[in-house]
Amino acid sequence: NAIWHGIRHIKTKGSIVILIECGKENEIVISIKDNGVGIKASKPVEHKSSGLELTRSRHELICKKNGVKPRFEISDNPTGNDCPGTQVQFNLPTN
């Protein structure tokens, strides 16, 4: 998604940073940041994307099955230039 909906639409060099950290007990936290057009600008008016809803549903199912509270956040990641970028952060169980 960071490539397809974010950096593909910019004229400058795209950047994607993936960070994986230890979270609370039994979970890891994954953050994905890009310098693309931003979440608001990447949403076409007439296009309904089912990919994001499917991903959220799978994430909730995996977390629930493993006793971990699901966290899935998507937001614009302002960087002070013409391309605000997007940040996605979610957790996954380790057990």
C-alpha positions as CSV (number, residue, x, y, z in Angstrom):
1,N,0.0,0.0,0.0
2,A,2.8,2.4,0.8
3,I,4.1,1.9,-2.8
4,W,0.8,1.7,-4.6
5,H,-1.1,4.4,-2.9
6,G,1.7,6.6,-1.6
7,I,5.1,7.0,-3.2
8,R,4.0,5.9,-6.7
9,H,2.2,9.3,-7.1
10,I,5.2,11.6,-6.2
11,K,7.8,13.1,-8.5
12,T,10.6,13.1,-5.9
13,K,12.4,10.1,-4.5
14,G,10.1,7.8,-2.5
15,S,11.1,6.5,0.9
16,I,9.6,3.7,3.0
17,V,10.8,3.0,6.6
18,I,9.7,-0.2,8.4
19,L,10.4,-0.4,12.1
20,I,9.7,-3.6,14.2
21,E,9.9,-3.2,18.0
22,C,9.1,-5.3,21.0
23,G,5.8,-4.2,22.4
24,K,4.0,-5.4,25.5
25,E,4.4,-9.0,26.6
26,N,3.4,-11.3,23.8
27,E,3.4,-8.7,21.0
28,I,5.5,-6.9,18.5
29,V,4.7,-3.4,17.1
30,I,5.3,-2.7,13.4
31,S,5.4,0.9,12.0
32,I,5.5,1.7,8.3
33,K,6.2,5.3,7.3
34,D,6.4,6.7,3.8
35,N,6.9,10.1,2.3
36,G,4.1,9.7,-0.3
37,V,1.0,11.9,-0.9
38,G,-0.6,11.1,2.4
39,I,-3.7,9.1,3.4
40,K,-6.2,11.8,2.5
41,A,-4.8,12.6,-0.9
42,S,-4.5,8.9,-1.8
43,K,-8.2,8.1,-1.4
44,P,-10.0,8.4,-4.8
45,V,-13.5,9.8,-4.4
46,E,-15.3,6.9,-6.2
47,H,-13.0,4.0,-5.4
48,K,-14.0,1.7,-2.5
49,S,-11.0,-0.3,-1.3
50,S,-11.7,-3.6,0.3
51,G,-8.0,-4.4,0.9
52,L,-7.8,-2.2,4.0
53,E,-11.0,-3.7,5.5
54,L,-9.8,-7.2,4.9
55,T,-6.4,-6.5,6.5
56,R,-8.1,-5.0,9.6
57,S,-10.4,-8.0,9.9
58,R,-7.5,-10.4,9.6
59,H,-5.5,-8.4,12.1
60,E,-8.4,-8.4,14.7
61,L,-8.9,-12.1,14.2
62,I,-5.2,-13.0,14.8
63,C,-5.0,-10.7,17.9
64,K,-8.3,-12.1,19.4
65,K,-7.2,-15.7,18.8
66,N,-3.9,-15.0,20.7
67,G,-5.4,-12.9,23.5
68,V,-3.8,-9.6,22.4
69,K,-5.7,-6.4,22.2
70,P,-5.6,-5.3,18.5
71,R,-4.2,-1.9,17.6
72,F,-4.2,-0.7,13.9
73,E,-3.7,3.0,13.2
74,I,-3.3,4.9,10.0
75,S,-2.6,8.6,9.8
76,D,-0.9,11.3,7.8
77,N,2.7,11.7,8.8
78,P,3.5,15.4,8.2
79,T,7.1,15.9,7.3
80,G,7.0,19.6,6.4
81,N,7.4,19.2,2.7
82,D,5.0,18.9,-0.3
83,C,4.5,15.2,0.5
84,P,3.1,14.6,4.0
85,G,3.4,10.8,3.9
86,T,1.5,8.1,5.7
87,Q,2.2,6.2,8.9
88,V,0.7,2.8,9.7
89,Q,1.2,1.2,13.1
90,F,-0.1,-2.2,14.2
91,N,0.7,-4.9,16.7
92,L,1.0,-8.7,16.2
93,P,1.0,-11.5,18.8
94,T,4.3,-13.4,19.3
95,N,2.9,-16.6,20.7
